[in-house]
Amino acid sequence: MSKDIREMIDKVKNFKQFINEQKNVNNVQYYTTSRPMTINDFIEIEVEERENYDIDDVNEWIDKYNIKPNTRIIWVTLKPHIAARYEMNGEDWDNAEEIYNEKPNDFNVKVINSMDGFLIPETDDGDEGFIFVYR
């Protein structure tokens, strides 16, 4: 095999590896202990019952991100111990990372693949939680 052919093969192998690495870079993992809901469920719970969000803001997200009434959404975070906190007692929240790391299997933390949808950055709940919209 000639030197030129070997170099071409190496370039193709390296290119395939580069492409696969890029897929992984763009594939962020989010964590949740929540269940999917619709935007209508979100409005009922977070706007009407808990008064955590303003309906005008939610309507802006609906328009901006083209969210349909039955589009599935879910609360997510970038850190598994933050998701696990929602299965802990309030007094354990300050030690959530340590508690989670000691016994991660004690918690029902699920992984959400970023390639399956997108975050709404405006939904930051102040505790590192965001709404993720499934595609």
C-alpha positions as CSV (number, residue, x, y, z in Angstrom):
1,M,0.0,0.0,0.0
2,S,1.4,3.4,-1.0
3,K,2.2,6.1,1.6
4,D,-0.5,8.4,0.1
5,I,-3.2,5.8,0.5
6,R,-2.2,5.1,4.1
7,E,-2.3,8.9,4.8
8,M,-5.8,9.1,3.3
9,I,-7.0,6.2,5.4
10,D,-5.6,7.8,8.6
11,K,-7.3,11.1,7.7
12,V,-10.6,9.3,7.2
13,K,-10.2,7.4,10.5
14,N,-9.3,10.6,12.3
15,F,-12.3,12.4,10.7
16,K,-14.7,9.7,11.8
17,Q,-13.3,10.0,15.3
18,F,-13.6,13.8,15.2
19,I,-17.3,13.6,14.1
20,N,-18.1,11.1,16.8
21,E,-16.4,13.3,19.4
22,Q,-18.4,16.3,18.2
23,K,-21.7,14.3,18.6
24,N,-20.7,13.6,22.2
25,V,-19.8,17.2,22.9
26,N,-23.2,18.4,21.7
27,N,-25.0,15.7,23.6
28,V,-25.4,17.1,27.1
29,Q,-27.1,15.0,29.7
30,Y,-29.7,16.5,32.0
31,Y,-31.0,14.8,35.1
32,T,-34.5,14.6,36.6
33,T,-36.7,13.0,39.1
34,S,-39.8,14.6,37.7
35,R,-42.5,13.2,35.3
36,P,-43.2,14.7,31.9
37,M,-46.2,17.1,31.8
38,T,-47.8,19.4,29.2
39,I,-47.4,23.2,29.1
40,N,-51.1,23.3,30.3
41,D,-50.1,21.2,33.3
42,F,-47.2,23.6,34.0
43,I,-49.5,26.6,33.8
44,E,-52.0,24.9,36.2
45,I,-49.2,24.0,38.7
46,E,-46.5,26.6,38.5
47,V,-48.6,29.7,37.5
48,E,-52.1,29.1,39.0
49,E,-51.4,27.0,42.1
50,R,-47.8,27.9,43.2
51,E,-47.7,31.4,41.6
52,N,-44.0,30.8,40.7
53,Y,-44.3,32.2,37.1
54,D,-46.3,34.9,35.4
55,I,-48.8,33.8,32.7
56,D,-47.5,36.5,30.4
57,D,-44.0,35.1,30.6
58,V,-45.2,31.6,29.9
59,N,-47.2,32.8,26.9
60,E,-44.0,34.4,25.6
61,W,-42.2,31.1,25.8
62,I,-45.1,29.3,24.1
63,D,-44.8,31.7,21.2
64,K,-41.0,32.0,21.1
65,Y,-40.4,28.2,21.2
66,N,-43.6,27.2,19.3
67,I,-44.8,25.0,22.2
68,K,-48.1,23.3,21.5
69,P,-50.7,22.5,24.2
70,N,-49.8,18.8,24.3
71,T,-46.0,19.2,23.9
72,R,-44.2,17.2,26.7
73,I,-42.0,19.1,29.0
74,I,-40.1,18.2,32.2
75,W,-38.0,19.8,34.9
76,V,-34.3,19.0,34.5
77,T,-30.9,20.0,36.0
78,L,-27.3,19.6,34.9
79,K,-26.3,17.8,38.1
80,P,-27.7,14.5,39.3
81,H,-27.6,15.4,43.0
82,I,-29.7,18.5,42.3
83,A,-32.4,16.2,40.8
84,A,-32.0,13.8,43.7
85,R,-32.8,16.7,46.2
86,Y,-36.4,16.5,45.2
87,E,-36.5,13.0,46.7
88,M,-34.8,14.2,50.0
89,N,-36.1,15.9,53.1
90,G,-35.6,19.7,53.0
91,E,-33.0,19.5,55.8
92,D,-30.8,17.3,53.6
93,W,-30.7,19.7,50.6
94,D,-27.4,21.3,51.8
95,N,-25.7,17.9,51.9
96,A,-27.4,16.6,48.7
97,E,-24.3,16.0,46.8
98,E,-22.6,14.0,49.5
99,I,-25.8,12.0,50.2
100,Y,-26.4,11.3,46.5
101,N,-22.7,10.3,45.9
102,E,-22.8,7.9,48.8
103,K,-25.9,6.0,47.6
104,P,-26.9,7.1,44.1
105,N,-29.1,4.0,43.6
106,D,-31.3,5.1,46.5
107,F,-32.7,7.8,44.1
108,N,-34.8,7.6,41.0
109,V,-32.7,10.0,38.9
110,K,-33.3,9.7,35.2
111,V,-31.0,10.9,32.4
112,I,-32.5,13.1,29.7
113,N,-30.6,13.4,26.4
114,S,-30.2,17.0,25.1
115,M,-30.6,15.7,21.6
116,D,-34.2,14.9,22.4
117,G,-35.2,18.5,22.9
118,F,-34.1,21.8,24.3
119,L,-34.0,23.9,27.5
120,I,-36.0,27.1,28.0
121,P,-33.4,29.2,29.7
122,E,-36.0,31.7,30.9
123,T,-37.4,29.0,33.2
124,D,-34.4,29.0,35.6
125,D,-36.0,28.3,39.0
126,G,-33.2,29.7,41.0
127,D,-32.2,26.1,42.2
128,E,-30.4,25.1,39.0
129,G,-33.6,23.7,37.5
130,F,-35.0,24.4,34.0
131,I,-37.8,23.2,31.8
132,F,-36.8,20.9,29.0
133,V,-39.1,20.7,26.0
134,Y,-39.2,17.3,24.2
135,R,-39.0,17.5,20.4
